[in-house]
């Protein structure tokens, strides 16, 4: 009987502690949710800002371009430094991207990255490759999908 009484007292003590701390735990959870939402918003703003201001360089190889394994490794290491040069930008906005396009029957290679890493992107990675940073296509804009207007909203 004494063991049962001790268990009941323990359960009542735990219930009292839970009832006493519930408002504080709720406040702690609410503060945690607000901090999480603020950090998420800050990260979203940083990514959008980085994606809106990217720099593009054109990579033009010579006709005798034939890179060795060492050159490819050095260039990969150079591109790997781009996110670090972007500072506090999240990975999605700090990534370096290779873009290929065809203009007037010629294939062109463009290297795109965050504006803060423009110096690294403009560095030649191979001996027989020219890097041009003056492009007329600098105005690459992200694709935006607009929400269709609901009939009730337009009236």
C-alpha positions in Angstrom: 0.0 0.0 0.0 2.9 2.4 0.8 4.4 1.8 -2.6 1.1 2.6 -4.3 0.8 5.8 -2.3 4.4 6.8 -3.2 3.6 6.2 -6.9 0.4 8.3 -6.7 2.3 11.1 -5.0 4.9 11.0 -7.7 2.2 11.1 -10.5 0.5 14.1 -8.7 3.9 15.8 -8.3 4.6 15.3 -12.1 1.1 16.6 -12.9 1.6 19.7 -10.7 5.0 20.4 -12.4 3.4 20.0 -15.9 0.5 22.3 -14.9 2.9 24.9 -13.4 5.3 24.9 -16.4 2.8 24.7 -19.2 2.6 28.4 -19.8 6.4 28.7 -19.8 6.8 25.8 -22.2 4.1 27.3 -24.5 6.0 30.6 -24.5 9.3 28.9 -25.2 7.8 27.1 -28.1 6.3 30.3 -29.5 9.6 32.1 -29.2 11.4 29.2 -30.9 8.8 29.3 -33.7 9.3 33.1 -34.2 13.1 32.7 -34.2 12.8 29.9 -36.8 10.4 32.0 -39.0 12.8 35.0 -38.8 15.8 33.0 -39.8 13.9 31.4 -42.6 12.8 34.8 -43.9 16.3 36.2 -43.6 17.7 33.2 -45.6 15.1 33.7 -48.3 15.9 37.3 -48.6 19.6 36.5 -48.9 19.0 33.9 -51.6 16.7 36.2 -53.6 19.2 39.0 -53.4 22.1 36.8 -54.5 20.1 35.3 -57.4 19.0 38.8 -58.6 22.6 40.0 -58.7 24.7 37.4 -60.4 27.7 37.9 -62.7 28.2 36.0 -65.9 31.5 35.4 -67.8 32.0 33.7 -71.1 34.5 31.0 -71.4 36.1 30.7 -74.9 38.5 27.8 -75.6 41.0 28.0 -78.4 41.0 25.4 -81.2 43.8 23.5 -79.6 42.2 23.3 -76.2 43.0 19.9 -74.6 43.1 20.1 -70.8 45.0 17.6 -68.7 43.8 16.0 -65.6 45.7 18.4 -63.4 44.2 21.5 -65.1 40.7 20.1 -64.7 41.4 19.5 -61.0 42.7 23.0 -60.5 39.7 24.5 -62.2 37.3 22.4 -60.2 39.1 23.6 -57.0 38.8 27.2 -58.2 35.1 26.8 -58.8 34.8 25.2 -55.4 36.0 28.5 -53.8 33.0 30.4 -55.3 30.6 29.7 -52.4 33.2 30.8 -49.8 33.8 34.0 -51.7 30.0 34.7 -51.7 30.2 35.3 -48.0 27.1 34.5 -45.9 24.9 33.7 -48.9 23.1 30.3 -48.6 24.2 27.5 -50.9 21.3 28.0 -53.4 22.4 31.5 -54.1 26.1 31.0 -53.9 26.4 28.2 -56.5 28.5 28.5 -59.6 26.6 27.4 -62.7 27.8 26.4 -66.2 25.3 27.5 -68.9 25.6 26.4 -72.5 23.8 28.1 -75.4 23.9 28.2 -79.1 24.1 31.5 -80.9 24.5 31.8 -84.6 25.4 28.1 -84.9 28.2 28.3 -82.3 28.1 26.8 -78.9 28.9 29.1 -76.1 29.8 28.4 -72.5 28.9 30.8 -69.7 30.0 30.6 -66.1 27.5 32.3 -63.7 27.9 33.0 -60.1 27.3 35.4 -57.2 28.4 39.0 -57.7 30.7 38.8 -54.7 32.7 36.0 -56.4 33.2 37.9 -59.7 37.0 37.9 -59.4 37.1 34.2 -59.0 34.8 33.6 -61.9 36.9 35.9 -64.1 40.1 34.0 -63.4 41.2 31.8 -66.3 41.2 28.2 -65.2 42.9 26.7 -68.2 46.0 27.8 -70.2 44.1 27.9 -73.6 40.9 29.5 -72.5 39.9 33.1 -72.7 37.5 34.5 -70.1 35.3 37.5 -71.2 33.4 39.3 -68.5 31.8 41.9 -70.8 28.6 40.5 -72.1 25.5 42.0 -73.5 23.4 39.2 -71.9 24.1 40.4 -68.3 20.4 40.9 -67.7 19.6 37.2 -67.0 16.5 37.4 -64.8 14.9 34.6 -62.8 11.7 33.2 -64.2 8.7 34.5 -62.3 5.3 32.8 -62.3 2.5 35.2 -61.5 -0.6 34.0 -59.7 -3.7 34.2 -61.9 -6.2 36.8 -60.9 -9.3 35.3 -59.4 -12.6 36.6 -61.0 -13.8 38.0 -57.6 -10.5 39.9 -57.1 -10.7 41.7 -60.5 -14.2 43.0 -59.9 
